[in-house]
């Protein structure tokens, strides 16, 4: 049974990584689905997504604390951390594009 446990953990880790890659490869069409049908502002959508990143970070921290106390699985902790890392990288990319768009608008002649 000791031989099956590492194999199962590895298979679970590969399955979780595959799920994360598939989610990252899909276009983020769900961002528009969270917007109100009355046409929510860009600031509202951005605030919701930032709050989602913060919530994911808190969940990953809680999972890490559970791991330290021996209550959590290593695979679940690594998955939570990688999901948080992907969310942060996405927010940094959005921030960079917003700044780039603002700089381009400022370069436009009046």
C-alpha positions as protocol buffer text, in pm:
chain_id: "A"
residue {
  index: 1
  type: UNK
  ca { x: 0 y: 0 z: 0 }
}
residue {
  index: 2
  type: UNK
  ca { x: 294 y: 236 z: 58 }
}
residue {
  index: 3
  type: UNK
  ca { x: 383 y: 203 z: -309 }
}
residue {
  index: 4
  type: UNK
  ca { x: 34 y: 309 z: -426 }
}
residue {
  index: 5
  type: UNK
  ca { x: 19 y: 621 z: -209 }
}
residue {
  index: 6
  type: UNK
  ca { x: 297 y: 816 z: -389 }
}
residue {
  index: 7
  type: UNK
  ca { x: 155 y: 708 z: -723 }
}
residue {
  index: 8
  type: UNK
  ca { x: -194 y: 826 z: -626 }
}
residue {
  index: 9
  type: UNK
  ca { x: -55 y: 1155 z: -496 }
}
residue {
  index: 10
  type: UNK
  ca { x: 139 y: 1205 z: -820 }
}
residue {
  index: 11
  type: UNK
  ca { x: -166 y: 1119 z: -1030 }
}
residue {
  index: 12
  type: UNK
  ca { x: -376 y: 1364 z: -829 }
}
residue {
  index: 13
  type: UNK
  ca { x: -111 y: 1634 z: -866 }
}
residue {
  index: 14
  type: UNK
  ca { x: -95 y: 1581 z: -1243 }
}
residue {
  index: 15
  type: UNK
  ca { x: -475 y: 1588 z: -1262 }
}
residue {
  index: 16
  type: UNK
  ca { x: -488 y: 1916 z: -1068 }
}
residue {
  index: 17
  type: UNK
  ca { x: -214 y: 2066 z: -1285 }
}
residue {
  index: 18
  type: UNK
  ca { x: -401 y: 1959 z: -1598 }
}
residue {
  index: 19
  type: UNK
  ca { x: -720 y: 2119 z: -1467 }
}
residue {
  index: 20
  type: UNK
  ca { x: -535 y: 2443 z: -1394 }
}
residue {
  index: 21
  type: UNK
  ca { x: -376 y: 2449 z: -1738 }
}
residue {
  index: 22
  type: UNK
  ca { x: -712 y: 2390 z: -1903 }
}
residue {
  index: 23
  type: UNK
  ca { x: -869 y: 2671 z: -1701 }
}
residue {
  index: 24
  type: UNK
  ca { x: -585 y: 2905 z: -1793 }
}
residue {
  index: 25
  type: UNK
  ca { x: -614 y: 2815 z: -2162 }
}
residue {
  index: 26
  type: UNK
  ca { x: -984 y: 2902 z: -2177 }
}
residue {
  index: 27
  type: UNK
  ca { x: -1074 y: 3262 z: -2254 }
}
residue {
  index: 28
  type: UNK
  ca { x: -1196 y: 3448 z: -1949 }
}
residue {
  index: 29
  type: UNK
  ca { x: -1556 y: 3478 z: -2069 }
}
residue {
  index: 30
  type: UNK
  ca { x: -1681 y: 3436 z: -1715 }
}
residue {
  index: 31
  type: UNK
  ca { x: -1563 y: 3788 z: -1625 }
}
residue {
  index: 32
  type: UNK
  ca { x: -1846 y: 3934 z: -1828 }
}
residue {
  index: 33
  type: UNK
  ca { x: -2089 y: 3689 z: -1671 }
}
residue {
  index: 34
  type: UNK
  ca { x: -2023 y: 3839 z: -1327 }
}
residue {
  index: 35
  type: UNK
  ca { x: -2102 y: 4189 z: -1450 }
}
residue {
  index: 36
  type: UNK
  ca { x: -2454 y: 4314 z: -1382 }
}
residue {
  index: 37
  type: UNK
  ca { x: -2683 y: 4311 z: -1683 }
}
residue {
  index: 38
  type: UNK
  ca { x: -2738 y: 4687 z: -1641 }
}
residue {
  index: 39
  type: UNK
  ca { x: -2376 y: 4741 z: -1752 }
}
residue {
  index: 40
  type: UNK
  ca { x: -2153 y: 4745 z: -1445 }
}
residue {
  index: 41
  type: UNK
  ca { x: -1859 y: 4978 z: -1449 }
}
residue {
  index: 42
  type: UNK
  ca { x: -1504 y: 4868 z: -1516 }
}
residue {
  index: 43
  type: UNK
  ca { x: -1410 y: 4970 z: -1162 }
}
residue {
  index: 44
  type: UNK
  ca { x: -1674 y: 4737 z: -1015 }
}
residue {
  index: 45
  type: UNK
  ca { x: -1556 y: 4443 z: -1221 }
}
residue {
  index: 46
  type: UNK
  ca { x: -1193 y: 4516 z: -1134 }
}
residue {
  index: 47
  type: UNK
  ca { x: -1277 y: 4546 z: -763 }
}
residue {
  index: 48
  type: UNK
  ca { x: -1459 y: 4211 z: -770 }
}
residue {
  index: 49
  type: UNK
  ca { x: -1163 y: 4040 z: -934 }
}
residue {
  index: 50
  type: UNK
  ca { x: -914 y: 4195 z: -693 }
}
residue {
  index: 51
  type: UNK
  ca { x: -1129 y: 4077 z: -401 }
}
residue {
  index: 52
  type: UNK
  ca { x: -1131 y: 3729 z: -556 }
}
residue {
  index: 53
  type: UNK
  ca { x: -750 y: 3729 z: -565 }
}
residue {
  index: 54
  type: UNK
  ca { x: -739 y: 3841 z: -201 }
}
residue {
  index: 55
  type: UNK
  ca { x: -984 y: 3568 z: -103 }
}
residue {
  index: 56
  type: UNK
  ca { x: -778 y: 3306 z: -287 }
}
residue {
  index: 57
  type: UNK
  ca { x: -467 y: 3427 z: -107 }
}
residue {
  index: 58
  type: UNK
  ca { x: -640 y: 3396 z: 230 }
}
residue {
  index: 59
  type: UNK
  ca { x: -756 y: 3044 z: 142 }
}
residue {
  index: 60
  type: UNK
  ca { x: -401 y: 2947 z: 41 }
}
residue {
  index: 61
  type: UNK
  ca { x: -266 y: 3090 z: 368 }
}
residue {
  index: 62
  type: UNK
  ca { x: -523 y: 2892 z: 566 }
}
residue {
  index: 63
  type: UNK
  ca { x: -430 y: 2579 z: 372 }
}
residue {
  index: 64
  type: UNK
  ca { x: -60 y: 2639 z: 447 }
}
residue {
  index: 65
  type: UNK
  ca { x: -136 y: 2677 z: 817 }
}
residue {
  index: 66
  type: UNK
  ca { x: -336 y: 2353 z: 807 }
}
residue {
  index: 67
  type: UNK
  ca { x: -42 y: 2186 z: 635 }
}
residue {
  index: 68
  type: UNK
  ca { x: 195 y: 2301 z: 908 }
}
residue {
  index: 69
  type: UNK
  ca { x: -38 y: 2163 z: 1175 }
}
residue {
  index: 70
  type: UNK
  ca { x: -71 y: 1835 z: 982 }
}
residue {
  index: 71
  type: UNK
  ca { x: -437 y: 1872 z: 889 }
}
residue {
  index: 72
  type: UNK
  ca { x: -401 y: 1926 z: 513 }
}
residue {
  index: 73
  type: UNK
  ca { x: -272 y: 1728 z: 218 }
}
residue {
  index: 74
  type: UNK
  ca { x: 45 y: 1844 z: 40 }
}
residue {
  index: 75
  type: UNK
  ca { x: -121 y: 1820 z: -301 }
}
residue {
  index: 76
  type: UNK
  ca { x: -412 y: 2040 z: -192 }
}
residue {
  index: 77
  type: UNK
  ca { x: -174 y: 2300 z: -51 }
}
residue {
  index: 78
  type: UNK
  ca { x: 37 y: 2309 z: -367 }
}
residue {
  index: 79
  type: UNK
  ca { x: -278 y: 2336 z: -577 }
}
residue {
  index: 80
  type: UNK
  ca { x: -409 y: 2626 z: -367 }
}
residue {
  index: 81
  type: UNK
  ca { x: -75 y: 2804 z: -389 }
}
residue {
  index: 82
  type: UNK
  ca { x: -50 y: 2758 z: -766 }
}
residue {
  index: 83
  type: UNK
  ca { x: -407 y: 2885 z: -814 }
}
residue {
  index: 84
  type: UNK
  ca { x: -321 y: 3193 z: -609 }
}
residue {
  index: 85
  type: UNK
  ca { x: -3 y: 3245 z: -806 }
}
residue {
  index: 86
  type: UNK
  ca { x: -194 y: 3226 z: -1135 }
}
residue {
  index: 87
  type: UNK
  ca { x: -453 y: 3474 z: -1006 }
}
residue {
  index: 88
  type: UNK
  ca { x: -183 y: 3719 z: -899 }
}
residue {
  index: 89
  type: UNK
  ca { x: -2 y: 3685 z: -1232 }
}
residue {
  index: 90
  type: UNK
  ca { x: -331 y: 3753 z: -1412 }
}
residue {
  index: 91
  type: UNK
  ca { x: -392 y: 4066 z: -1204 }
}
residue {
  index: 92
  type: UNK
  ca { x: -37 y: 4189 z: -1274 }
}
residue {
  index: 93
  type: UNK
  ca { x: -96 y: 4136 z: -1647 }
}
residue {
  index: 94
  type: UNK
  ca { x: -424 y: 4328 z: -1630 }
}
residue {
  index: 95
  type: UNK
  ca { x: -254 y: 4609 z: -1439 }
}
residue {
  index: 96
  type: UNK
  ca { x: 25 y: 4629 z: -1696 }
}
residue {
  index: 97
  type: UNK
  ca { x: -223 y: 4645 z: -1983 }
}
residue {
  index: 98
  type: UNK
  ca { x: -432 y: 4913 z: -1814 }
}
residue {
  index: 99
  type: UNK
  ca { x: -120 y: 5124 z: -1755 }
}
residue {
  index: 100
  type: UNK
  ca { x: -10 y: 5069 z: -2114 }
}
residue {
  index: 101
  type: UNK
  ca { x: -352 y: 5176 z: -2244 }
}
residue {
  index: 102
  type: UNK
  ca { x: -348 y: 5485 z: -2022 }
}
residue {
  index: 103
  type: UNK
  ca { x: 0 y: 5582 z: -2146 }
}
residue {
  index: 104
  type: UNK
  ca { x: -113 y: 5536 z: -2507 }
}
residue {
  index: 105
  type: UNK
  ca { x: -418 y: 5753 z: -2449 }
}
residue {
  index: 106
  type: UNK
  ca { x: -199 y: 6022 z: -2292 }
}
residue {
  index: 107
  type: UNK
  ca { x: 26 y: 6021 z: -2603 }
}
residue {
  index: 108
  type: UNK
  ca { x: -271 y: 6089 z: -2833 }
}
residue {
  index: 109
  type: UNK
  ca { x: -281 y: 6440 z: -2977 }
}
residue {
  index: 110
  type: UNK
  ca { x: -570 y: 6655 z: -2866 }
}
